[in-house]
Amino acid sequence: MRWDKERFAVIERVTRTLERRNMVARGDAVLVAVSGGADSLVLLDVLVQVAGARGLILSVVHVDHGLRPESGREAEFVKEVASRYGLPCRVIPVRVGGGPGGERLSPEEAAREARYAAFREEMERTGASRLATGHTADDRVETFLLRLITGAGPRGLGSIPPVRGPYIRPLIDVWRHEVLAYAESLPFQPLQDPTNLDLSIPRNLVRHAVLPYLEERFPAVKRVLLREAETLAGLWEVLDREAGEAEARALREGETGLELCLQELEGMPPAVRRELLARALRRLGLDPTCELIEELWEKLGPTREGNPSIHLGSGMQAWREYGRLVLGPEPAPSAVEEVLIPGEGVYRLPGTGLGLKVELLPREGDALPWEGDEGGSCRAWLDADLLSFPLLARAVRPGDRFVPLGATGSRKLQDFLVDLKVPRRLRSRVAVLESGGKIAWVVGLRIDHRFRVTSATRRLAALSVFPC
């Protein structure tokens, strides 16, 4: 094996990268992902050279996607390479399918998902604390340019991070031409993946056509793009920290979904607000595109009137209600069905999720019936002699009016519900109990003043609702 200045230069730069970016600690068990290509073979050789001085414990993992007829031979080649270094090697066959949630992915994305799932499995099995991949400075530039073209936002424009959790990229400061020069000194010929020349794959198009075109006109373009990616990665760290603090302060899980305080959102820098909205969307399993984030704020922000809503897709919805932006599952359509209540008994109120119990009782003494009662809004006491049976349980209708208990005149039921801050999406589940064409009880919310119990009341109608 030749030792030349190119090889020494790469080893020295990787050594600095490991130190500067705190990639490993003494005694770490490191899995080295080896595909058989030049990048991964050089990565393995470099780590073998530096492992002794750092006390690193190396082993090799190869993922066989089974997508090409020659994949079996490639796996055997990687085993031979690992054996040459005296390292253990495990080949993991994987099945390339969709995403973890069943979503459709491109072949490249699906292969990556399968590959990293295999990596996690092997790390858990072996107890390794780090997994090294052969990404280079060129890979980082290509990824940056791809994400810039497709609109990845600040989260993605940092490109490939040198360290992400247990995953490390020791060659991230080394250019591909340096890797290829190093590979010439290896005692084995790197494998060639024919798909790397397929220009229908966006990354290959950027690598073989877009970047060479730019370099002809701007010779330093790759170094400039790498510097921009590094700068944006640093800015992303700041934004990520700020968004994490904002998330703890302004986002909470409510009964119907994720709730964000609009006043808090309005006071945030736009970049932090956008990232916080993106985090909420990701928590719901949604893709936080720039367009969707802008639509959320434009249509549901605090400057809009009313309580509008928008569909997010995948059965999710966002709506604004009383100072909050809520993101969660779309409510199942529910229309309260009409039910006649002929007298005492227990009745189901379809569309409300409630049952209704009606009891007719004599008035005993002067004590008010609700004294000591803990039924709250689930119970109502009415003057039975003022009711006209059969009662009608029904949904709220446009133009409904009633006289809320304690009021001197009638009010629109719609205004009453708004004042009580009953969310728009829940108003279709509100039922009323009608007697002789008049609303006697807005179920669970307020009785009508005209049907209240007074000193002249002789018979009581005890009404109560319960989940069913």
N, C-alpha and C positions, 0 to 999 in steps of 0.2 A: 504493500500500500504506500503510495507516494505521499511524502510530506512536503508541501510547498507553501509559499506565502499566502496563496488564496485560501488554503485550508486553515492555516493559522489565523488569518484575518477573521474568518467566519467564526471560529471557535472563540476568539477573543471578544467579538461583538456579542455573541450569544451569552458569554459569561457576564458581560456588562448588563445585558438585558435581564438576565436572571436576578442580578443584584438590584439594579435600578427599579425594577418593577415588582420586586418582592415575590417572585414566582414560586420559589421553593424554600423550604427550611431544611436544615441538616437532619438527615435520617428519614426524609419523606419517601414514601413508596409511590413511584410514578409509573403509570401506565403510558406506554408510547403507542399511539395509533399509527399503524404502518399499513399503507395501501399497496406499497411496492413501487410507487412512482418516485421520481427524484427527490421531491420535497421531503417525503416521509423517511426515505432512506438516509438522506443527509441529516435530518433531525435525529434519527436514531444514533448515527455515528457520532454526532457532536455530543449528545447526552452521555454516550458511553465514555467519551474522552473526559468529560467534566464530572462524572458521577462519583469517582473515587475521592476526589478532593472535597466533595460536598456530602459524602455519605449517603448518596441517593440509592434507593433500591429500585432497579428498573425491571419491567416486564413488558411484553409486547402483546397487543391485541389487534386482530385483523377482522374486519367485518366483511362477510361475503354476502353481497346483495343478490347474487344469483341472477343478475340481469343480462349477463353475457356468457356465451358458451365457455370462454376461457377463464371464468372466475375461479373454477376449481384449481387450475394450474397456478393462478396468481396466489391463492391461499397456500399452496405447497411451497411456492417461491419464498413467501414471507416466513414460513416456518424454517426454511433452510437458512435464511438470513439471520433470524433470531438465534438459531443453533450455532451459527458461526461466532456470535458474540457470547455464547453460553448463557442466553437468557430464555426464560420460560415464555411460551407463546400460546395464546388461545385464539382459535378461529371461531367466530360466531356467525352462523348463517342467519339471515333475517328475511322476513317477507315484507316487501315494499308495498304499502297500501295507501290509505288516506291518512288524514291527520288524526290526532288523539281523540278528537270529538266526532270523527266520521266525516269531516269536511273534505272537499275535493282539493287536492294539491297537485302542483306540477310534478313530473317525474323526479326532477332534481330535489324539490322540497320534500317529497315523500321519502326519497332515499336518505336525505339528511335526518328526517324524523326517526326513521328506523335505525340509522347509524348511532344517533345520540341515545336512543333508548337502549341499544346494546352496550354503549359505553357506561351508562348508569348502572346497568345490570352487572357488568364486570367489575366496576369500582366497588359496588356493594359486596360482591362475592369475594373479592381479594382484600378489601379493606384499604385500597389505595386512596391517598388523599389528593392526588393530582392526576390529571390526564393531559398529556401533551399532544398537540396536533401540529402539522407542518405548514401552517399558514405563514406566508411571507409578506414583505412590504408590498409586493405587487398585488397580492390577494386583497390587501387592505385598500389599495388605490382602486382596484376594479370594483370592489363592493361599494366604496364611497360613491363612485361615478354611477353605478347602477341605481343606488338608492336615491341619489340626487335626481336622476332621470325619472324614476317612478314615484318620487314624493314620499320619502320615508319619515320626514319630520325630524325634530332634534334627537329623538331617541335612536334613530337609525343612522344619522349622518356621522356619528362617531365611528362608523364602519365596524370592522371586526375588533373587539376589545382585546388587548394583550392578555388580560386576565378576566375571566368571567366565572365566578364561583370556583369550582375545582378545575376548570379548564384553563390551560396555559398554552401560549403560542411563543415558544422560545425563538423562532426564526422571524418574528414579526418585524424586526429591524434589519433584516437581510433581504437584498433584492434577488429576484429569480435568476438573473444572469450569474450572480455569485454562487447560488445554489448549484446551477448547472456546471460551473467550473469546478466546484468542490466534488460533484458527483463523478467527474472524470477520474478522480483518484481512488474511487471505491473499487473493491475487487469483484463487484458484480454489476451487471448492466441494469439500470432501472427499467421498469416496465413502462410501456406506452399505452395509455388509454385512448382508443380511437375516437371516443365520443368527445374528447377535448378539442377536436378539430371541427365539430359540428356547429356551423354558424347559426343554426336555428335556435341554439341555446343562447339566451341573452348574455350570459357571462363570457362565452366564447366570442361572441360578436364584439363585445367591449374589448376583450384581450387581443384579438387578432386583427380587428379592423378599426375600431374607434380610437383606441389609445395610440396605435401606430400613426394614424392620420394626425392626431393632435401633436404627437412628438415631432413630426416632420416640420410643423409650423411653430411649435413652442417646445423646444428641446428640454426644458426643465419642468414640463407639465406634471410628470409623475411625482417629483419631489414636492412641488407646490401642492398637489392634491393630497399627498401624504401629510404635509404640514397642516393643511386645513382640517383633515380628518382628526389629527391629534388635537388641534385647538378645539374643535367642536366636541370631541370626547370629554375634554376638560370642562367645557361649558355645560355639557349634559350632566356631569357629576354634580355641579352646583344646582342646576335646575331640578335634578332628581331629588336632591336633598330638600330643596324648598317645597317641591310638590309633596314629598312625604310628610313634611310638617303641616302643610295645608290640608292634606288628606286626614290627618289625625284631628285637625281642628274643625273642619267643615263638612266632613262626610260621615254618615252613620247609616247603619242598616235599620230600616224601619219595617213595619209589618207588611208593607206592600212593595218594598224595593229599597234601592239605595237613595238616600236623601241628602241633598246638598243645600246648604244655606245660601240663598241668592245674595243676601247682603254681604256675606263673606266673599263669594265669588266676584262680586262687582268691585270689591276693594283690592283684588289681587292683580299683580302684573299680568298682562295678557298671556305671556308664555307660561306662567305657572298655572293660570286658569285652564288653558288648553290642555296642559299635561294632566291636570286633575280630572278633567272630563274624560280624557283618554283612559286614565286608570279606571274610572267608573265603568266605561264601556268594556274594557278588557275583563273586568270582574264579572260581567254578564256574558262573557264569551263572544263579544262582538268585535269587529274590526274597526278600530278608531281612526277612520280616514279623516283627512283634513276637512273634506267637504261636510262630513257628518258632524264633526265638532263645531264647525262654523254654523251649521244649520241649527244645532241645539241652542247655541247662544243667541243667534239672530232671532229665532222664533219663540224661544222660551225664556229669554233674559228678562231682567226686571223692568225694562222700559216698555215691554208689551203689556197690553191690557187684557183682563180676563184670565182664564185658566186654560190655555190651549194645550194641545198634545200633538205629538208626532209619532209615527210608527218607525221603529228602528230596525225592523226585520227580525227573523228568527223568533217570532212570537213575543218580542219585547217592544215596549212603548216608553216614551218619556213625556212627562206632563209637569205643568207648574201648578202648585196649589199653595196659596197663602204663605208666600215667602220662601217656598222650598221648590227645588227642582228634583223631581223624583224619576228614577229609572227602574223599571221592573217589568215583570210579565204583564202582557195585556190581559185585562180582566175578561173573564168569560162573559159573553152576552147573557144578560139576565133580565127578563121582563116579569114584573110581578103579575101574577094571574089573579083574576077576580074570583072571590070566594064569598058565598052567602053564609052569614052567621045567624041561624034561626033562633038561637037561644043558648042556654048553658051547654058547656061541652069543651072539647079540645079539638082544635082545627089546625091543619097545616096550611101555611101561607107560601105557596110555590113561588120561587123567584127571590125570596128574601132569606132563605136558610133558617126561617123561624117557625115556631109553632105558637098558637094562641090559645090561651085558656080563659074561658068566660065563666064567672060565678055571679049569681044574683043572691044578695044577702040582705037581711033586714037591718035597719039602722038600730044600734043598741046604745042607748044613753046619749050623752052630749059629746062624748069624745070624738075627735076627728079620726077617721079610719087610718090615716097614714102616720099617726103618732107612733113612734117606735118601730115603724116599718123600715126595713133595710132593702127593699126591692129596687129603689132608685128608679132610673128611667125604664127599667124592664117591667114596671108595674104602673097601672093607672087606676084611679078611683073616679067613677062617674055617677051621676044621679040616674039610677035605672029607670025612673019614671019619666025622664026626659028623652029616653032613647026609643026609637021606633024600630022594632024588629020586623023582618030580618035586617041585620046590619050588613054592610057591604065592605069587604076588605078589597082594596084595589091599589093600583099604581098612582103616582102623582100625575095629574093631567095639566096641560097648559091652561092658565087662567085660574087655577085653584086658589081659593081664598079661605081663610079661617080667622078666628079671633083667639090669638095665643092667650093662655091663662095669665090673667093680670092686666091684659091690655084693654083699652077702652074702645077700640075699633078694629075692623078687619085688616088683614095684611095679605099680600100675595104670598102664597106658600113658597114660591121660588125665591123671593127676597128673604124670607125667613130662613131657608136652608143656606143661603149665601151668608147671612149674618152668623149662623151657627158654624160656618166654615165646614160644611159637609162637602167633601170633594165632589166635583162634577161627575167623576167616574162612578161614585157610589150612589148618586141620586136616583139612578134607575132601580135601585134596590129598596128605596124608601117606600113603605106602604102607609096608606091612610085607612082609617075606619070611618065609614060614612053612615050617618043615621038620618033618614028622611031628606036626603039631598044635601046635608050639611056634614062637614068634617068634624067628628067628635074627638078623634085622637090621631095625631101624626105619630105613628107607632114608634115607641121608644124614645120620642123626642119631646112632645108637648101635647097636653089636652087642650080642647077648645073651651074657652071661658064660659060659654053658654051651657055647657054640660057639667060644670063643676059641682061638687058637693057643697051644699049650704045648710044652714040651720033648718031649712024647711024639708030637707031630703029625708025620705022615709025608707027608701030601698037603695041599696048600693049595687053598682055593677063593678066587680073586681076583675080587672083585665090584667093579664100578665103574658109576656112572651118569653120564649126560651129557645136555644139553638136546637135544630133538629135536621 
